[in-house]
Amino acid sequence: MITKEKWNELVSKWEKIGKVYQTPKRSIERLTHFCETCLPYLKDKRVLEIGANAGIFGYCISQVAENYTAVEPANKVRDPSKKKPSQTDYFKQLEITSQSMQNAKIFNETISEYCKHPEDSNAFVACFALYHFMDKELKALDELVIPCCDTVIIQNRNQKRPTPHNKYKFWKSKNVVKYFEARGFKLEKMIPSSKKDGSQLFDEIILIRA
C-alpha cells in the first residue's frame, strides 16, 4: 500500500499537469480494497494494466509483481460528444508515477496500438475501465493478450454505465464473469465493497485460468 506522504507527494506533482482524478479522498477506499484482496494474486506476476490513469494502482502492483506494464491512452481517445477536451493528460501523470515504480513499462497507446507489440504478461488488470473497451479492442485482447494470461482481476462498478463501445454490458459483474469463463477462466472470488449505509460501491472480480 502507498503511504499517505508518498501519495500527497505525487498529487502535488500531478497538479502541475492538470486536474487530478486519483486523490486520496476519492480513491483510498478503492485502492485499499484492491491491495487487501487482489495484490496477493499478483505477487511475482508479469502484470498488464489497461486504463492505468495516473498509475496509483500500478504503483502498488509494481511493489509485488515481477514486472508491471501500463497502457493509458489518455487524450488519444476522446469522446466526440464532449465539446471540451480533457482537462489533463493522465499519461503525463503516469509518467511521473512510473519514476517511483519498480520494473515498469508504460505506453501512451490505444489498446489496438498496444496489441501490435504486446509485452509478455501473464496477469491482466482493469479497474473501472472494461465497459469502455471497444469491440475491436476486445477482439485484439482476445487474440493476443488474454490467451497468455492465467490471472485476471477486474475492479467493476457493478452499476449501470451503458456505453456504445461494446455489446457485453460489462457494468454488470455477472457479465464480466461470463465473458472470461467463455475464455477458459473460472471465478476464484467476487468480493463486494459497500458504503457504510450498505449500498454497493464495486466488486473485485478475481478469475484464474481453469
C-alpha positions in Angstrom: 0.0 0.0 0.0 1.2 3.5 -0.7 1.9 5.8 2.2 -0.1 9.0 2.7 3.0 11.0 2.4 4.0 9.5 -1.0 0.5 9.8 -2.4 0.4 13.5 -1.4 3.8 14.0 -3.0 2.6 12.5 -6.2 -0.6 14.6 -6.2 1.5 17.8 -5.8 3.4 16.8 -9.0 0.3 15.7 -10.9 -1.4 19.0 -10.2 1.2 20.7 -12.4 -0.1 18.7 -15.3 -3.8 19.4 -14.7 -6.8 18.1 -13.0 -6.1 15.2 -10.6 -8.5 12.3 -10.5 -6.8 9.8 -8.2 -6.7 11.9 -5.0 -6.6 10.0 -1.7 -10.0 11.2 -0.8 -11.5 9.9 -4.0 -9.6 6.7 -4.4 -8.4 5.5 -1.0 -11.3 3.0 -0.4 -10.9 1.5 -3.9 -7.1 1.2 -3.6 -7.2 -0.2 0.0 -9.8 -2.8 -1.0 -7.7 -3.7 -4.1 -4.5 -4.1 -2.1 -6.1 -6.2 0.6 -7.9 -8.5 -1.7 -6.1 -8.6 -5.0 -2.4 -7.9 -4.6 -1.6 -11.4 -3.3 -2.8 -12.8 -6.6 -0.3 -10.6 -8.5 2.8 -11.5 -6.5 5.7 -12.3 -8.9 3.4 -12.0 -11.9 4.0 -10.1 -15.1 1.1 -7.7 -14.9 -0.6 -5.7 -17.6 -3.0 -2.9 -16.5 -5.1 -1.2 -19.2 -6.6 2.1 -18.3 -3.9 2.9 -15.7 -4.9 6.6 -15.2 -2.1 8.3 -13.1 -0.9 4.9 -12.0 -1.7 4.7 -8.4 -2.9 1.1 -8.6 0.2 0.4 -10.7 2.4 1.8 -8.1 1.2 -0.8 -5.6 1.2 -3.6 -8.2 4.8 -2.9 -9.0 5.8 -3.5 -5.4 4.8 -7.1 -5.6 4.9 -8.1 -9.3 7.9 -9.4 -11.3 7.2 -6.5 -13.7 4.4 -4.1 -14.5 3.1 -2.8 -17.8 0.6 0.1 -18.0 -1.4 1.2 -21.0 -3.0 4.6 -20.7 -4.3 6.2 -24.0 -5.2 9.4 -22.2 -6.1 12.1 -24.7 -5.6 9.8 -27.6 -9.1 8.7 -27.1 -11.7 11.5 -26.9 -15.4 11.3 -26.6 -16.7 13.2 -29.6 -19.9 14.1 -27.7 -17.8 16.2 -25.4 -17.0 19.7 -26.8 -14.2 20.3 -24.4 -11.0 18.2 -24.3 -9.9 16.5 -21.1 -8.5 19.0 -18.5 -5.4 16.9 -18.1 -3.4 14.2 -19.8 -3.3 11.2 -17.5 -0.4 9.7 -19.3 1.8 12.6 -18.2 0.8 12.0 -14.6 1.5 8.2 -15.2 5.0 9.2 -16.3 5.6 10.9 -13.0 4.3 8.0 -11.0 6.3 5.5 -13.0 9.5 7.1 -11.8 8.8 5.6 -8.4 7.8 2.2 -9.7 9.9 -1.0 -9.9 10.4 -2.8 -13.2 7.7 -0.8 -15.0 6.9 0.0 -18.7 4.3 2.5 -19.7 2.6 3.0 -23.1 0.6 6.0 -24.3 -1.4 4.0 -26.9 -4.8 2.7 -27.6 -5.5 -0.9 -26.9 -5.4 -1.7 -30.7 -2.0 0.0 -31.0 -0.6 -1.7 -27.9 -1.7 -5.2 -29.2 0.6 -4.8 -32.2 3.5 -5.4 -29.8 2.2 -6.8 -26.5 4.5 -7.4 -23.6 5.0 -10.8 -22.1 2.3 -10.6 -19.4 0.6 -13.4 -17.5 -1.8 -11.4 -15.5 -4.4 -8.8 -16.7 -5.9 -6.0 -14.6 -8.5 -3.4 -15.4 -10.0 -1.0 -12.9 -13.3 0.8 -13.8 -12.3 0.5 -17.5 -13.7 -2.7 -19.0 -17.0 -1.3 -20.1 -15.2 1.4 -22.1 -13.3 -1.1 -24.3 -14.5 -1.2 -27.9 -15.4 -4.4 -29.6 -12.3 -4.2 -31.9 -10.1 -3.7 -28.8 -11.6 -6.7 -27.0 -11.0 -8.8 -30.1 -7.3 -7.7 -30.1 -7.0 -8.6 -26.4 -8.8 -11.8 -27.0 -6.4 -12.9 -29.7 -3.0 -11.5 -28.5 -3.1 -10.9 -24.7 -5.7 -12.9 -22.8 -4.5 -16.3 -24.1 -1.1 -15.7 -22.4 -2.7 -14.8 -19.0 -3.5 -17.2 -16.2 -4.9 -14.5 -13.8 -7.5 -11.7 -14.5 -8.5 -9.1 -12.0 -11.3 -6.7 -12.8 -12.5 -3.9 -10.4 -16.0 -3.3 -11.5 -18.5 -0.6 -10.6 -21.5 -3.0 -10.9 -23.8 -0.1 -11.6 -25.4 0.8 -14.9 -22.9 2.6 -17.1 -24.1 1.9 -20.6 -21.6 2.9 -23.3 -21.8 2.4 -27.1 -18.4 0.9 -27.2 -19.1 -2.8 -26.8 -22.1 -5.2 -26.6 -21.3 -7.1 -23.3 -22.9 -4.8 -20.7 -19.8 -5.1 -18.5 -21.2 -2.8 -15.8 -22.9 -5.9 -14.6 -20.3 -8.1 -12.8 -22.1 -11.3 -13.8 -21.4 -10.4 -17.4 -17.7 -9.9 -16.7 -17.5 -13.3 -15.2 -19.5 -14.9 -18.1 -17.1 -13.2 -20.6 -14.0 -14.6 -19.1 -15.5 -18.0 -18.3 -16.1 -18.4 -22.0 -12.3 -17.9 -22.4 -11.2 -20.6 -20.1 -11.2 -18.9 -16.7 -13.1 -19.8 -13.5 -14.3 -17.4 -10.9 -11.9 -17.5 -7.9 -13.6 -14.8 -5.9 -16.0 -11.9 -6.2 -15.5 -9.5 -3.3 -18.0 -6.7 -2.9 -17.2 -3.3 -1.4 -20.0 -1.4 0.3 -20.5 2.0 1.8 -21.3 2.4 5.5 -25.0 2.6 4.6 -24.8 -0.8 2.9 -25.1 0.4 -0.7 -22.7 -1.3 -3.0 -19.7 0.6 -4.5 -17.9 -2.0 -6.6 -16.8 -5.6 -7.0 -13.3 -7.1 -7.1 -13.6 -10.0 -9.6 -10.7 -12.4 -9.5 -10.5 -15.1 -12.2 -8.0 -17.9 -12.6 -7.5 -20.0 -15.8 -9.2 -23.3 -15.3 
